[in-house]
Amino acid sequence: MKGISLFLIGSFTGLSLFLYQQKPLAQSIADGEEIYIDFCMQCHMTNGEGVPGAFPPLANSDYLLDIEKTIYALKFGLKGPITVNGKAYNSVMASQGLDDEEIADVMNYILRNWGNETEEVITEEKVTSVLK
């Protein structure tokens, strides 16, 4: 009886992991690039350099080092003064209406481009955990 119970528990666990596995990082980055082009590029430009005095750079950005603050800005928008790479910005970034998976994807893309480097993989669950 114990053998059958262990088999069922193991089967259920394996099936659950198969059904709920995370999106592969490469797919998340590819999806994030599409989202960046559709929602972010207009202000932050093709190569993430931003617009001096108006829209902060995402390239080599020290602001992105605070992952939770960056997720918060993408989820809920951003208003008021911030400092990025030693330069002051004071404009408004409206929430783009992205869902948590889309935010995770665009974060994975941005955090791996234009001189930004991280080992951290942003998951939908991580984005969901950032609350207003």
VENQUI-V118290 format. One record per run of one state. SS is the DSSP state (A for helix, B for strand, O for the rest). FROM is the first residue (numbers start at 0). TO is the last residue. If there is no record, write none. Layout:
ss & from & to
SS & FROM & TO
SS & FROM & TO
This chain:
ss & from & to
O & 0 & 0
A & 1 & 18
O & 19 & 23
A & 24 & 43
O & 44 & 49
B & 50 & 50
O & 51 & 53
B & 54 & 54
O & 55 & 61
A & 62 & 64
O & 65 & 65
A & 66 & 75
O & 76 & 76
B & 77 & 83
O & 84 & 85
B & 86 & 92
O & 93 & 98
A & 99 & 109
O & 110 & 122
A & 123 & 128
O & 129 & 131
